Each structure stands twice: as C-alpha cells, then as structure tokens.
Amino acid sequence: MAGVIDIAAAVRAGRITAVDATRASLDRIRVHDSSINAFTAVVADRALAAAARVDDLVQSGRDPGPLAGVSFAVKNLFDIEGITTIAGSRIDAALPPAARDATLVARLESAGAVLVGALNMDEYAFGFSTQNSHYGPTRNPHDVSRIAGGSSGGSAAAVAADLVPMSLGSDTNGSIRVPAALCGVFGLKPTYGRLSRAGTRLFASSFDHVGPFARSVGDIAAVYDALQGPDPTDPVCAGRPVEPVASVLHQGMDGLRVALAAGYFTNAGHPEVFAAAEKAASALGVVRHVNLPEPALARAAAMIITASEGGELHLADLKAQAASFDPMTRPLFLSGTVVPAVWYVRAQRFRRWYCRELEALFRDVDVILAPATPYPAFPIGQRMMEVDGRQLPAAGHLGVFTQPLSFAGLPVLAAPIAGAGPLPLGLQIIAAPWREDLALRVAAAGEAAGVLAPPPVKF
C-alpha cells in the first residue's frame, strides 16, 4: 500500500478512486488482521460511503481535501459515531454508542480521509504492551510472537503491517512512542494542549496527549497539519494559531543545535539500544551530549500523578466492579486510589521546577535525541526482563525513557532507526514546547540520509 501523500495525490488527480483505495485497505485488514489483532471494530459500510463522497467531489471538480481517500483508523478511546467507545475495557462496552465523532476524527474526514475502524489498546490506556485480557494481545508485525507495545499498540501495528497508512493514538507516559519504536514506524506526541482531545476517553488529564502514526516523516507531517487547530470543547487545547510543518521539512538541520541525551538515557537498558541511538546521532552529525535535570525523579513523579488521576477517574467502578477490570490494569488503578495527597502535591510542585529547568536547557539546544525504549519487543506473556543484572517488570520498564518527557508535555517524535537489528528500535526526537517543526526537520534529515526508516512490511 502506498503512503498518505501518494494516495492523496493519486485520488486528487483521478489516477485511482477513493473507493478503490478504501477497498484495498479493507481487504488487507480482512486478510491479515487475524494475525495481528490490531482492530476491535471495522466500519466498512461507513468507510465506503465516505470514500464515495470523496470521489464525487473529485469528479465534480471540487476540492476533496489534502488527505483525499487515505484510509485511517483510531485507538478505540476515540469516539466514533454509532460505535461504543470501549477504551480497551469490558466495563465501557456496556455504554451507549457515541453520538458523534471525536474532534480529530472529524478533522481527518473533513480533510478527505476515510475512517475504517477502531484499534486495540491497553485497558483505559494504562499499560505499555497491549496485552489486553478482554480483546486479546496485539501482535508485532515484525514477529507475531512478540508485543506491539502500548498502550496504542493497535495503532502502531496497523500502520506497521500496512493495513492503513495512518492512524491515531494517545500518549500519557509513552503510549505513542513506545509502540511506534517497537513496531518500527513514526509516532508523534505533540506538545501538551496542541491537539484536541475532545471526544476521547482520558486516562490522566494533566498528561494526556493525542497524535498520529505513519510510515514516513512527510506522511506524519501531512496528517499532523490536518489535525491542528484550537478547539473550545477541549479546555486544554491551546488557542494557538495553526503552525504547518510540512512546508519546513526540506530545511534540514542547518542551524539547529542538536544533542544526544547522556547520563540517565544511557543506563537501564540493553546495550544494542544505546549503540543504535549513538550510531544514529553520529550519522546525523551530532557530537554534543547533554544531561536532563533529574529525569529519574521526573519519572517517579509522573507515576504518582498518572496513577492518582487514573485511580480517581475510575474509583466508582473500582468500588462497584473491580473484577471487571483487566487483571493487568486493576492493581495499577487500585494503587492509584491510595496515593497520599501530599505525594501528589509534591509531585506537581516538582513538575513546575522540572519544566523551568528544561526551559533553561532548551535555551542552549534546539533538539535532543534519546532512545525510545530500553529494549526491543519481548515475547507476549513475558513478565520480567533482565537489565544490568536486575529483574525488572518487562512491560512496566518500557516507559523508562519516555515518562520523563511526558512529565513536561514536550513534543517528541519517535522515529525508527534504520538497520537497528532483527527487531525495530526507535529514537526519540525531542524539542521545546510548540516546536514540533524542529523535531520533524531533524527526522526528515535523518530519513533523507537513510538513518531513520521503517523496516520492510512483512505482510
């Protein structure tokens, strides 16, 4: 299947129809998703009707939108009109269907894209592996015995398996970046408040981000541009003007001060991860190293805040029907309900200090590179992972390098490192708040140099 930009260009020029492009995606889902388990719902009738409307616009000479005929799917915490928003849970499956689409779903369709379905995830987005006990694990397209990452595992796997050229996920502590890295695709966590979360099931409101997945930098930039814009129905979606990024990708790294994260980001992982990050940074011409301020404390504080906010959000259901929660997430939410208030207050106070320190750091550098995960995808069902001679929770430790960055709401692009090994590994490209353009410029330069690229599709 072609990418976002190529499909849209072909549909707009009349070389292919949106209906044919949509049928191709639906056919791939029908044939291959039984091996991946990325989808929890497919909306074929809706998709084909939307594609026909795009074709009508093309045939009548009207503008079908910049993403004309491009299929997409969304993590099942995004509202889809007529479909119950399950958020990976059994509890929410009893709720009525959504009355309207989430804001970002509506924006993509307004741009001509075609929604084909909803995607698997960790229950209520609390996890890093998408080993969902209710709907089954999503499998990594590069080795179906292994995890896809999470909590947006279905979103990453669907793009990696080329079932759709783009998808949407959410990121609280790494839930876009971890599966993007493990599945070998690009995943963008924008600045906190940049994209609307209206019509999505939240996990921890002060951390939750939403963003796109795609297989190239140009594709992810095109999708991101279509998603931008303030939304009065989301109180944290900042009223900033739309700042397109697709037009600046060609500028490369000229004039940018790019550094590689040192210290904390060179420990608590497998050697091949750090070697791949160093090799990618060296190929990009990066020689400077920097230390982030107290990243270990930032991770600990992030855990306190997200567990507290998630536990409070689900407290009523935890009291009434705790047995209905996924066994992998239930203890995490329960622990959040008993976090002392003083811990939460201190964590938020530390958060303010940490953001100020990062603001000072970004006066000296424009972009920072760091590994995305401490190891590649592990086998489904594996509970522990040996790291530096210690046994650590295999899934829980996956966020060691992503959580300190979520804590500050920074924009981060997870990019696949070319030739990293038999399984994909990812690089985090981190910029100052509201500077997604800089992260994408570095990624585009890395892509042009052959440093950053997804592995070949195996399906």
C-alpha positions as CSV (number, residue, x, y, z in Angstrom):
1,M,0.0,0.0,0.0
2,A,1.3,3.5,-0.8
3,G,1.7,6.2,1.8
4,V,-0.5,9.1,2.8
5,I,0.9,11.7,0.4
6,D,1.0,9.3,-2.6
7,I,-2.6,8.0,-2.1
8,A,-4.0,11.5,-1.7
9,A,-2.2,12.8,-4.7
10,A,-3.4,9.9,-6.8
11,V,-7.0,10.3,-5.7
12,R,-6.9,14.1,-6.2
13,A,-5.5,13.6,-9.7
14,G,-8.1,10.9,-10.6
15,R,-5.5,8.2,-11.1
16,I,-7.2,6.0,-8.5
17,T,-10.6,6.3,-6.8
18,A,-11.0,6.7,-3.1
19,V,-13.4,3.7,-3.1
20,D,-10.7,1.5,-4.6
21,A,-8.1,2.8,-2.1
22,T,-10.5,2.1,0.7
23,R,-11.3,-1.4,-0.6
24,A,-7.6,-2.2,-0.7
25,S,-7.2,-1.3,3.0
26,L,-10.3,-3.2,4.0
27,D,-9.1,-6.2,2.0
28,R,-5.7,-6.1,3.8
29,I,-7.4,-5.9,7.2
30,R,-9.6,-8.8,6.3
31,V,-6.7,-11.0,5.2
32,H,-4.0,-10.0,7.7
33,D,-5.6,-8.7,10.9
34,S,-6.3,-12.1,12.2
35,S,-2.5,-12.5,12.6
36,I,-2.1,-9.0,14.2
37,N,-5.3,-8.3,16.2
38,A,-4.9,-4.6,15.7
39,F,-8.6,-3.9,15.1
40,T,-11.5,-4.2,17.5
41,A,-14.1,-2.8,15.1
42,V,-14.2,-2.3,11.3
43,V,-16.7,0.2,9.8
44,A,-16.7,-0.9,6.2
45,D,-20.1,0.5,5.2
46,R,-19.2,3.9,6.7
47,A,-15.8,3.8,5.0
48,L,-17.1,3.0,1.5
49,A,-19.8,5.7,1.8
50,A,-17.2,8.3,2.8
51,A,-14.9,7.2,0.0
52,A,-17.8,7.6,-2.5
53,R,-18.3,11.2,-1.3
54,V,-14.6,11.9,-1.9
55,D,-14.9,10.5,-5.4
56,D,-18.0,12.7,-6.1
57,L,-16.0,15.8,-5.1
58,V,-13.1,14.8,-7.4
59,Q,-15.5,14.1,-10.3
60,S,-17.3,17.4,-9.9
61,G,-14.1,19.4,-9.8
62,R,-14.3,20.3,-6.1
63,D,-11.5,20.1,-3.6
64,P,-11.7,16.7,-1.8
65,G,-9.2,17.7,0.8
66,P,-5.4,17.2,1.3
67,L,-5.9,13.6,2.6
68,A,-8.4,12.6,-0.1
69,G,-9.1,8.9,0.0
70,V,-6.5,8.0,2.6
71,S,-7.7,5.2,5.0
72,F,-7.1,5.6,8.7
73,A,-8.1,4.0,12.0
74,V,-8.1,5.2,15.6
75,K,-7.3,3.9,19.0
76,N,-10.6,2.7,20.5
77,L,-10.7,5.5,23.0
78,F,-11.7,8.0,20.2
79,D,-15.4,8.4,19.8
80,I,-16.8,7.1,16.5
81,E,-20.4,7.9,15.9
82,G,-22.6,4.8,16.2
83,I,-19.8,2.7,17.9
84,T,-19.4,2.3,21.6
85,T,-16.1,3.8,22.8
86,I,-14.7,0.8,24.8
87,A,-11.2,2.3,25.7
88,G,-9.9,-1.3,25.8
89,S,-12.3,-2.2,28.6
90,R,-15.2,-4.6,29.3
91,I,-16.9,-2.1,31.5
92,D,-17.4,0.6,28.9
93,A,-18.6,-1.9,26.3
94,A,-22.0,-1.7,28.1
95,L,-22.3,2.1,27.4
96,P,-24.4,3.5,24.5
97,P,-22.7,4.2,21.1
98,A,-21.0,7.5,20.7
99,A,-23.4,10.2,19.4
100,R,-20.7,12.0,17.4
101,D,-17.1,11.6,16.2
102,A,-14.2,12.9,18.2
103,T,-12.8,16.2,17.0
104,L,-9.7,14.7,15.4
105,V,-11.7,12.0,13.6
106,A,-14.0,14.7,12.2
107,R,-11.0,16.8,11.2
108,L,-9.4,14.0,9.3
109,E,-12.6,13.2,7.5
110,S,-13.0,16.9,6.7
111,A,-9.6,16.7,5.1
112,G,-10.8,13.8,2.9
113,A,-9.5,10.9,4.9
114,V,-11.6,7.7,5.3
115,L,-12.1,6.1,8.7
116,V,-12.1,2.3,8.5
117,G,-12.2,1.2,12.2
118,A,-11.1,1.2,15.8
119,L,-7.9,-0.2,17.2
120,N,-6.9,-2.3,20.2
121,M,-5.2,-0.9,23.3
122,D,-4.3,-1.5,26.9
123,E,-7.4,-1.1,29.1
124,Y,-8.0,2.6,29.7
125,A,-4.6,3.3,28.3
126,F,-2.8,2.2,31.5
127,G,0.0,0.0,30.0
128,F,2.9,-0.3,27.6
129,S,2.2,-3.7,25.9
130,T,-1.4,-4.0,24.6
131,Q,-1.7,-7.5,26.1
132,N,-5.4,-6.9,26.6
133,S,-7.1,-9.6,28.5
134,H,-10.6,-8.7,27.1
135,Y,-9.8,-8.4,23.4
136,G,-6.5,-10.3,23.1
137,P,-3.0,-9.0,22.6
138,T,-2.0,-7.0,19.6
139,R,1.0,-8.7,17.9
140,N,4.0,-7.1,16.5
141,P,4.0,-7.3,12.6
142,H,7.8,-8.0,12.6
143,D,7.4,-11.0,14.9
144,V,3.9,-12.1,15.8
145,S,5.1,-13.9,18.9
146,R,6.1,-10.5,20.4
147,I,4.2,-7.5,21.8
148,A,3.4,-4.4,19.7
149,G,3.9,-2.1,22.6
150,G,1.3,0.1,24.2
151,S,-1.0,1.5,25.1
152,S,-1.5,2.5,21.4
153,G,-0.4,-0.9,20.2
154,G,-3.2,-1.4,17.7
155,S,-2.5,2.0,16.2
156,A,1.2,1.3,15.6
157,A,0.8,-2.3,14.5
158,A,-1.9,-1.4,11.9
159,V,0.5,1.1,10.3
160,A,3.5,-1.2,10.6
161,A,1.5,-4.1,8.9
162,D,0.4,-1.6,6.2
163,L,-3.3,-2.2,7.0
164,V,-3.8,1.6,7.0
165,P,-1.3,4.3,6.0
166,M,-2.0,6.4,9.1
167,S,-3.7,6.1,12.5
168,L,-4.3,8.0,15.7
169,G,-3.3,7.1,19.2
170,S,-2.8,8.7,22.6
171,D,0.2,9.2,24.8
172,T,0.2,9.7,28.6
173,N,3.6,8.3,29.6
174,G,4.8,7.0,26.2
175,S,1.8,5.3,24.7
176,I,2.5,6.6,21.2
177,R,6.3,6.5,21.3
178,V,6.8,3.0,22.8
179,P,4.7,1.1,20.2
180,A,6.0,3.3,17.4
181,A,9.5,2.3,18.3
182,L,8.8,-1.4,18.8
183,C,6.8,-1.7,15.6
184,G,9.2,0.5,13.5
185,V,7.0,3.4,12.5
186,F,6.9,7.1,13.1
187,G,4.7,8.3,16.0
188,L,4.3,11.9,17.1
189,K,3.4,13.1,20.6
190,P,2.8,16.8,20.1
191,T,3.1,19.5,22.8
192,Y,0.5,19.1,25.6
193,G,-2.5,21.0,24.5
194,R,-1.6,21.2,20.9
195,L,-4.2,18.8,19.5
196,S,-7.8,18.5,20.7
197,R,-8.7,15.6,23.0
198,A,-12.5,16.3,22.7
199,G,-14.4,13.0,22.2
200,T,-11.6,10.8,23.7
201,R,-11.6,8.7,26.8
202,L,-9.0,10.3,29.1
203,F,-6.6,8.4,31.4
204,A,-4.8,11.2,33.3
205,S,-6.0,14.6,32.1
206,S,-2.9,16.6,33.1
207,F,-0.7,14.3,31.0
208,D,-2.8,13.0,28.1
209,H,-1.8,13.8,24.5
210,V,-3.1,12.6,21.2
211,G,-1.2,12.2,17.9
212,P,-0.6,10.4,14.6
213,F,1.3,7.4,13.4
214,A,2.6,6.9,9.8
215,R,5.5,5.3,7.8
216,S,7.3,8.4,6.7
217,V,8.1,11.9,8.0
218,G,6.3,13.6,5.2
219,D,3.2,11.5,5.8
220,I,3.1,12.2,9.6
221,A,3.6,15.9,8.9
222,A,0.7,16.0,6.5
223,V,-1.6,14.2,9.0
224,Y,-0.4,16.5,11.9
225,D,-1.2,19.6,9.8
226,A,-4.7,18.4,9.1
227,L,-5.2,17.8,12.9
228,Q,-4.1,21.2,14.1
229,G,-6.4,24.0,15.4
230,P,-7.8,25.2,18.6
231,D,-11.0,23.6,20.0
232,P,-13.1,25.3,22.6
233,T,-14.6,22.0,23.6
234,D,-11.3,20.8,25.0
235,P,-10.3,23.1,27.8
236,V,-6.6,22.4,27.5
237,C,-6.3,22.7,23.7
238,A,-4.4,25.9,23.5
239,G,-5.8,28.7,21.3
240,R,-2.6,29.0,19.3
241,P,-2.7,29.5,15.6
242,V,-2.2,26.6,13.2
243,E,1.5,26.2,12.5
244,P,2.0,24.0,9.5
245,V,5.1,21.8,9.5
246,A,5.0,20.0,6.1
247,S,6.4,23.1,4.3
248,V,9.6,23.3,6.5
249,L,10.8,19.7,6.3
250,H,13.2,20.5,3.5
251,Q,15.1,22.9,5.6
252,G,17.1,20.1,7.2
253,M,19.3,20.5,10.3
254,D,21.1,23.7,9.1
255,G,21.5,26.0,12.1
256,L,19.9,23.6,14.5
257,R,21.7,22.7,17.8
258,V,21.1,19.0,18.2
259,A,22.4,17.0,21.2
260,L,22.2,13.4,22.4
261,A,20.8,12.8,25.9
262,A,23.5,11.4,28.3
263,G,23.6,10.0,31.8
264,Y,20.1,8.6,32.7
265,F,19.4,7.9,29.0
266,T,22.4,5.6,28.7
267,N,21.5,3.2,31.5
268,A,18.7,0.8,32.5
269,G,18.6,-0.7,29.0
270,H,20.1,-3.2,26.7
271,P,23.5,-2.3,25.0
272,E,22.1,-2.6,21.5
273,V,19.6,0.2,22.3
274,F,22.3,2.7,23.3
275,A,24.6,1.6,20.4
276,A,21.7,2.2,17.9
277,A,21.0,5.7,19.4
278,E,24.7,6.7,19.3
279,K,25.1,5.4,15.7
280,A,22.0,7.3,14.6
281,A,23.1,10.5,16.3
282,S,26.6,10.2,14.9
283,A,25.3,9.7,11.4
284,L,23.2,12.9,11.8
285,G,26.4,14.8,12.8
286,V,25.6,15.1,16.5
287,V,28.6,15.3,18.7
288,R,27.2,17.2,21.8
289,H,25.8,15.4,24.8
290,V,23.5,16.9,27.5
291,N,22.0,15.8,30.8
292,L,18.4,16.4,31.5
293,P,17.6,17.6,35.0
294,E,16.6,14.8,37.4
295,P,14.9,12.5,34.9
296,A,14.6,9.7,37.4
297,L,12.7,11.9,39.8
298,A,10.6,13.1,36.9
299,R,9.7,9.5,36.0
300,A,8.8,8.8,39.6
301,A,6.7,11.9,39.9
302,A,4.9,11.1,36.6
303,M,4.0,7.7,38.0
304,I,2.5,9.2,41.1
305,I,0.4,11.8,39.2
306,T,-0.9,9.5,36.5
307,A,-1.7,6.7,38.9
308,S,-3.5,9.2,41.2
309,E,-5.5,10.8,38.4
310,G,-6.3,7.4,36.8
311,G,-7.4,5.9,40.1
312,E,-9.6,8.8,40.9
313,L,-11.2,8.7,37.5
314,H,-12.2,5.0,37.8
315,L,-12.8,5.0,41.6
316,A,-16.6,4.3,41.3
317,D,-16.1,1.3,39.0
318,L,-13.2,0.0,41.2
319,K,-15.6,0.0,44.2
320,A,-18.5,-1.5,42.3
321,Q,-17.0,-4.0,39.9
322,A,-13.3,-4.3,40.4
323,A,-13.4,-7.9,39.0
324,S,-14.4,-6.5,35.6
325,F,-11.1,-4.7,35.1
326,D,-8.3,-6.3,33.2
327,P,-6.1,-8.2,35.6
328,M,-3.0,-6.3,34.3
329,T,-4.5,-2.8,34.9
330,R,-6.7,-3.4,38.0
331,P,-3.8,-3.3,40.5
332,L,-2.3,-0.2,38.9
333,F,-5.6,1.7,39.2
334,L,-6.2,0.4,42.7
335,S,-2.7,1.5,43.8
336,G,-3.5,5.0,42.5
337,T,-6.5,5.3,44.7
338,V,-4.4,5.1,47.9
339,V,-1.6,7.5,46.9
340,P,-1.3,10.1,49.7
341,A,-2.4,13.6,48.7
342,V,0.8,15.0,49.9
343,W,2.7,12.9,47.4
344,Y,0.6,14.2,44.6
345,V,1.1,17.8,45.6
346,R,4.8,17.3,45.9
347,A,5.0,15.7,42.5
348,Q,3.1,18.6,40.9
349,R,5.4,21.1,42.7
350,F,8.4,19.2,41.4
351,R,6.8,19.2,37.9
352,R,6.8,23.0,37.9
353,W,10.5,23.1,38.8
354,Y,11.4,20.5,36.2
355,C,9.6,22.4,33.4
356,R,11.6,25.6,34.3
357,E,14.8,23.6,34.2
358,L,14.0,22.2,30.8
359,E,13.1,25.6,29.6
360,A,16.6,26.8,30.5
361,L,18.1,23.7,28.8
362,F,16.4,24.5,25.6
363,R,18.0,27.9,25.5
364,D,21.2,26.1,24.8
365,V,20.0,23.4,22.4
366,D,17.1,23.1,19.9
367,V,16.6,19.3,19.7
368,I,17.6,16.4,22.0
369,L,17.9,12.8,20.8
370,A,17.3,9.8,23.2
371,P,16.4,6.1,22.9
372,A,12.7,5.4,22.9
373,T,12.7,2.1,24.7
374,P,15.2,0.2,26.9
375,Y,14.9,-3.0,24.7
376,P,13.1,-4.3,21.7
377,A,9.8,-6.0,21.7
378,F,9.7,-9.0,24.0
379,P,7.6,-12.2,23.7
380,I,3.9,-11.9,24.6
381,G,3.4,-13.2,28.1
382,Q,6.9,-12.5,29.4
383,R,6.6,-10.9,32.8
384,M,10.2,-9.9,33.7
385,M,13.2,-8.6,31.8
386,E,16.9,-8.7,32.9
387,V,18.5,-5.3,32.7
388,D,22.0,-4.7,34.1
389,G,21.8,-7.8,36.2
390,R,18.4,-6.9,37.7
391,Q,15.0,-8.4,37.1
392,L,12.5,-5.7,36.2
393,P,8.8,-5.7,35.1
394,A,9.1,-6.3,31.3
395,A,6.1,-4.1,30.4
396,G,6.4,-1.5,33.1
397,H,10.0,-0.7,32.4
398,L,9.3,0.1,28.8
399,G,8.5,3.7,29.8
400,V,11.8,4.5,31.5
401,F,12.9,6.9,28.7
402,T,9.5,8.3,27.7
403,Q,8.0,9.2,31.1
404,P,10.4,12.0,32.0
405,L,9.4,13.7,28.7
406,S,5.7,13.3,29.1
407,F,6.1,14.8,32.5
408,A,6.9,18.2,30.9
409,G,4.5,17.9,28.0
410,L,7.3,18.2,25.4
411,P,6.8,17.5,21.7
412,V,8.5,14.2,20.8
413,L,8.7,12.3,17.6
414,A,9.5,8.6,17.8
415,A,11.4,7.6,14.7
416,P,12.5,4.1,13.6
417,I,16.3,3.6,13.4
418,A,17.3,2.1,10.1
419,G,19.2,-1.2,10.4
420,A,18.9,-1.3,14.2
421,G,18.8,-5.1,14.3
422,P,16.4,-8.0,13.8
423,L,13.7,-6.1,15.7
424,P,12.9,-2.4,15.4
425,L,14.3,0.2,17.7
426,G,13.3,3.8,17.9
427,L,14.8,7.2,18.5
428,Q,13.1,10.0,20.4
429,I,13.5,13.4,18.8
430,I,12.6,16.0,21.5
431,A,12.0,19.7,21.0
432,A,11.0,22.6,23.2
433,P,7.2,23.2,23.7
434,W,5.4,24.2,20.5
435,R,8.4,23.4,18.3
436,E,7.2,20.2,16.6
437,D,8.6,21.7,13.4
438,L,12.2,21.3,14.7
439,A,11.7,17.7,15.6
440,L,10.3,16.9,12.2
441,R,13.1,18.8,10.4
442,V,15.6,16.6,12.2
443,A,13.6,13.5,11.3
444,A,13.3,14.5,7.7
445,A,17.1,15.0,7.5
446,G,17.6,11.6,9.1
447,E,15.2,10.0,6.7
448,A,16.9,11.6,3.7
449,A,20.2,10.3,4.9
450,G,18.9,6.8,5.3
451,V,19.4,6.9,9.1
452,L,15.7,6.8,10.0
453,A,13.4,4.4,8.2
454,P,10.8,1.8,8.9
455,P,11.7,-1.9,8.4
456,P,10.1,-3.5,5.3
457,V,6.5,-4.6,5.7
458,K,6.2,-8.4,6.2
459,F,2.6,-8.7,5.3
